[in-house]
Amino acid sequence: MSQAANDPLECLSAKQVAEKLGISKAQVYALARRGQLPHVRLGISGVVFPRVQLERHLAGSAERSVSIDSFEDGRRRRSWRSQARDRRRA
């Protein structure tokens, strides 16, 4: 394995992050602005995304996300939002 793959200082550009996540660069910048993606500001207009922190963040997000898999009997799982909405209506 190369040393570069283990470099904790390796950073990705917004374009690389967008390709990795399958979203637009604008969405990457919006997520960074809202604090939903780890990033480092470089001066006034530069932003980079530390690869190791980004991968850890995405792995943690995947564990916390609500699954949309089906139950064994074929029913769909309900999102936490729809569950909360139903509790408010009751």
N, C-alpha and C positions, 0 to 999 in steps of 0.2 A: 504494500500500500504506500502511496506517495505521502511525503510529509505535508504537502499542500492540503490534502484531504482532511488532515487532523489539525490544521492550523486554526486555533480559536479566534484569530484576528481576521480570518478571511471574510470578506463582505461581498454581498450580491447587490447588483443594481436593481432599480425598480423594474426594469424590463425583464431581468432574470427571474425576479420574484413573481412577476405577472405570468410569465411562461410556466413556472413551476406550479402556480396555483390555478392556472387556466382562467385568469381574469385580466382586465385591462390595467394599464399603468395608472390611469386615473383612479381606479378602485384601490390600487395598492397605496397610492398617496393618501387617499381618503381614510383608509384603515390606519395608516401610520399617524395621520393627523388626529384621529380619535383615540389613539393609544392602543389600538387593537393589534398592531404588529410592532415587534421590537425594531427600533431603528436608531441611527445616529445622525444628527445634523452636522453637516460640514459647511460652515460659513452660513451665508444667507440663503443660498438656493440649493445646496447639495444635501442629499439624503442617501445613506447606504444602509443596508440591512445585514447585520452580522449573521453569517450562515448558521453557526452553532446555536445561537439564541433563537433564531427563527425556527430551526428544526425542532428545538425543545418546545417552543411555544405551540407550534402546530401539532406536535404529538400530544401535548396536554389538552389542546382544544378538541382534538379528536376523541379523547377519553371523556371529556365533559359534555360533548354534544349529545343531543337527544337522538336516539336511534329512530329511524323511520321504517325499520324492518317490521314484518308482519308477525303476529302471534302464530302459534302452531295451528290454531283453528281457522286461520285466514283473515281474522280481523286485523285492521291496521292499528298501530299504536297511535295514540293521540299526542300531539305536541303539548309541551308545558303551557304554551300560550292558550290553546283551546281549553285545556283543563282549568286554567286560572279564570278564563272568561266564563266558563260554566259555573264555577264556584261563586263568582260575583253575581251572576244572574239568579242564583238559588236563594 
